[in-house]
Amino acid sequence: MAIITLTTDFGEKDHFSGATKGAIYSELPDVKIVDISHCVLPFSIPEAAYIIQNAYNSFPKGTIHIIGIDSELNPENKHIALKLDDHYFVCANNGIMSMICSEIAPEKIVEINIHDRIQTSFPVLDVFVKVACHIARGGTLDVIGKTIDKIKPIKNIVPYVNEEKTQIIGSVIYIDNYGNVVTNIKRDFFETIQKGRSFEVSARNYKFKKIHQKYSDVVNFETPEEKRHDEGRGLVVFNSGGFLEIAVYKSNSTTVGSASSLMGLGIMDAVSVNFTKAY
């Protein structure tokens, strides 16, 4: 049974996600549809890129991923389909795939060219669904597009490093449901620059000199529970996706607060890492 996933900024109020599922089932009644997320911030390409990169490889090989973010067709925003890591992706060529493609080279990329056969003002429903169902039936990418060799890059995907290798300047690319702030600094990139040196992570007026293995590392479990005041403490971890994350222990925006609310951090805000000396 084919699997088609959906990642969009449609939200849950409007008819868009439901209509997209209906169109898929109308073509392939036996397909399995999985919602990855419909709560991406409107037109937030970095957020969508982060979500799809961390979700897609939990699915079986051959899964088809529709990404409906900023998908209106225009001369600067073409539609593409690609095969990468034995998965298929159908989306706009607006940088969404560049985060994954920076680490894994696509096996094939095509620029979709079936638009002259489809009248549409809703590309995800009319174009992306047609392409995904074609692939799910065993169709090839060559039938629905012309081969291209590169995709549009996303801005600020790679953190800046100064010439002396004493500073990394990254940016916030995602804020999760807990208000944790995720940066574009990955563990392997950090460790390549660090080379064992001590460091300080800075975000606005907040500074951290340690990266924990897990959130609860900030808790001293030898202290009696009634004497602890750990909820709301700031910390830094490499999250499950390997990204540097600024978090608050047991964060809750309505009670103890979150990293985003307490530190005033939003999408694309700068986060820097300063190392003690050059090497």
C-alpha positions in Angstrom: 0.0 0.0 0.0 1.4 3.4 -1.0 1.9 6.1 1.7 1.5 9.8 1.0 2.3 12.3 3.7 1.1 15.9 3.9 3.1 18.8 5.4 1.4 22.2 4.9 0.6 25.6 6.4 -3.1 25.1 5.9 -4.0 25.0 9.6 -7.0 23.1 10.9 -9.8 25.6 10.4 -10.1 25.7 6.6 -11.1 23.1 4.1 -7.8 22.9 2.4 -6.2 19.8 4.1 -9.5 17.9 4.0 -10.0 18.7 0.3 -6.5 17.5 -0.5 -7.1 14.2 1.2 -10.4 13.8 -0.6 -8.7 14.4 -4.0 -6.0 11.7 -3.2 -8.7 9.2 -2.1 -10.7 9.9 -5.3 -7.7 8.8 -7.3 -6.3 6.1 -5.0 -8.9 4.7 -2.6 -6.5 2.3 -1.0 -3.7 4.7 -0.3 -2.6 5.5 3.2 -2.4 9.3 4.0 -0.4 10.5 7.0 -0.5 14.1 8.2 3.0 15.2 9.3 1.8 18.8 10.1 -0.7 21.4 8.9 0.5 23.9 11.5 3.6 25.3 9.8 3.6 29.1 10.1 2.2 30.6 6.9 4.9 30.7 4.2 7.6 29.7 6.7 10.1 27.8 4.4 12.8 27.2 7.1 10.1 25.8 9.5 8.8 23.4 6.9 12.3 22.4 5.8 13.1 21.5 9.5 9.9 19.5 10.0 10.2 17.4 6.8 13.9 16.7 7.3 13.3 15.3 10.7 10.1 13.4 9.8 10.6 11.8 6.4 13.1 9.1 7.2 10.8 7.6 9.9 8.6 6.4 7.0 9.2 3.4 4.8 11.2 3.7 1.6 9.1 4.7 -1.3 6.9 7.0 0.7 5.7 10.1 -1.2 5.8 13.4 0.6 3.6 16.4 -0.5 4.8 19.7 0.9 2.3 22.5 0.5 4.1 25.7 1.5 4.2 28.7 -0.7 3.1 26.6 -3.7 1.5 29.2 -6.0 3.1 28.8 -9.4 4.9 31.8 -10.8 8.1 32.5 -12.8 10.2 32.4 -9.6 8.4 29.6 -7.9 8.3 26.5 -10.1 7.1 23.1 -9.0 9.4 20.1 -8.6 9.3 16.4 -7.8 12.4 14.5 -6.7 13.6 11.2 -5.5 16.0 11.3 -2.6 17.1 8.6 -0.1 14.5 6.3 -1.8 11.7 8.8 -0.9 9.7 11.0 -3.2 9.0 14.7 -2.6 6.5 17.0 -4.4 6.7 20.7 -3.6 7.6 24.2 -4.8 11.2 24.9 -5.8 11.5 27.6 -3.1 14.2 26.2 -0.9 12.2 23.8 1.2 14.3 20.8 0.0 17.7 22.5 0.3 18.1 21.5 4.0 17.8 17.8 3.2 19.7 18.2 -0.1 22.7 19.8 1.7 23.3 16.4 3.4 21.9 13.9 0.9 22.2 14.3 -2.9 18.9 13.7 -4.8 18.8 10.8 -7.2 16.7 12.7 -9.6 14.9 16.1 -9.8 12.3 17.1 -12.3 10.6 20.4 -12.9 6.9 19.6 -13.2 5.4 20.5 -16.6 1.9 19.2 -16.6 0.3 22.5 -15.8 -1.0 23.0 -19.3 -3.3 20.0 -18.7 -4.7 21.2 -15.4 -6.6 24.4 -14.7 -5.9 25.3 -11.1 -5.8 28.0 -8.5 -4.9 25.4 -5.8 -1.7 23.7 -6.9 -1.4 21.3 -3.9 -4.9 19.9 -4.6 -4.7 19.8 -8.4 -1.0 19.5 -9.4 0.7 17.9 -6.4 -2.0 15.3 -5.9 -1.8 14.3 -9.5 1.9 13.9 -9.4 1.9 12.0 -6.1 -0.8 9.6 -7.3 1.2 9.1 -10.5 4.2 8.1 -8.5 2.2 5.9 -6.1 0.9 4.0 -9.2 4.5 3.2 -10.1 4.9 6.1 -12.6 8.3 7.6 -13.4 9.3 11.2 -12.8 10.2 11.7 -16.5 6.6 11.5 -17.4 5.6 14.6 -15.3 8.6 16.8 -15.7 11.9 17.7 -17.3 15.1 16.8 -15.5 17.0 19.6 -13.7 20.3 19.4 -11.8 19.8 21.8 -8.9 17.2 23.3 -6.6 16.7 26.8 -5.2 18.8 27.3 -2.0 17.3 28.5 1.2 18.9 31.5 2.8 20.9 31.1 6.0 20.9 27.3 5.9 24.6 27.2 6.8 25.8 29.2 9.9 28.4 31.8 9.5 32.0 31.1 10.8 34.5 33.9 11.1 38.0 33.5 9.6 39.7 32.9 13.0 37.2 30.1 13.7 36.4 31.6 17.1 32.7 32.3 16.4 29.7 30.6 14.9 26.7 32.8 14.1 23.5 30.7 13.5 19.8 31.6 13.4 16.6 30.3 14.8 14.8 28.2 12.2 12.1 26.6 14.3 10.1 27.0 17.5 8.5 23.8 18.7 5.2 23.2 20.6 7.0 23.6 23.9 8.5 27.0 22.9 12.0 25.5 22.5 14.1 27.4 20.1 15.9 25.3 17.4 18.9 26.8 15.5 20.5 25.8 12.2 23.7 24.8 14.0 24.0 21.0 13.8 26.1 18.9 16.2 28.6 17.7 13.6 29.1 21.2 12.3 29.6 22.5 15.8 32.1 19.8 16.8 34.1 20.4 13.6 34.6 24.0 14.5 34.9 23.5 18.3 37.8 21.0 18.3 37.5 20.4 22.0 37.6 24.1 23.0 35.4 25.6 25.7 32.6 27.9 24.5 29.7 30.2 25.3 26.3 30.0 23.5 24.7 33.5 23.4 21.1 34.4 22.6 20.2 38.0 23.3 21.3 38.6 26.9 21.3 34.9 27.8 24.6 32.9 27.9 25.2 29.2 28.3 28.6 27.4 28.8 27.4 23.9 28.7 25.4 21.7 26.2 23.5 19.0 28.0 22.8 15.5 26.7 19.1 15.7 27.8 16.7 18.2 29.3 16.7 16.6 32.8 20.5 17.0 33.1 19.8 20.4 34.7 18.1 18.6 37.7 20.1 17.7 40.8 18.2 14.5 41.7 20.1 14.3 45.0 18.2 17.3 46.2 14.9 16.6 47.8 12.1 17.3 45.3 10.4 19.9 47.5 13.6 21.9 47.5 14.2 21.9 43.8 13.3 24.9 41.6 14.2 23.4 38.2 11.1 24.1 36.2 11.8 27.2 34.0 15.6 26.8 34.0 17.2 27.6 30.7 19.5 25.0 29.1 21.0 24.1 25.7 20.9 20.6 24.1 21.4 19.0 20.8 17.9 17.7 20.1 16.8 14.5 18.5 17.5 15.9 15.0 21.0 16.9 16.0 20.3 20.6 16.0 21.5 23.0 18.7 18.4 23.9 20.8 17.8 26.5 23.5 15.2 25.2 25.9 13.5 25.6 29.3 13.1 22.6 31.5 9.5 21.5 31.6 8.5 24.7 29.7 4.9 25.8 29.6 4.2 29.2 28.1 1.2 29.7 30.5 3.1 28.8 33.7 6.9 28.8 33.9 7.3 30.2 30.4 9.4 28.9 27.4 12.7 29.7 25.8 10.9 31.7 23.1 8.7 33.7 25.4 11.2 34.2 28.3 14.2 35.1 26.0 12.3 36.9 23.3 13.6 34.7 20.6 11.8 34.3 17.3 12.4 32.8 13.8 15.6 34.0 12.1 16.9 35.6 15.3 20.7 35.2 15.8 22.3 32.7 18.1 26.1 32.8 18.4 28.7 30.4 19.8 32.0 32.0 20.9 35.1 29.8 21.4 37.8 30.6 23.9 40.7 30.9 21.5 41.7 30.3 17.9 43.3 27.1 16.8 
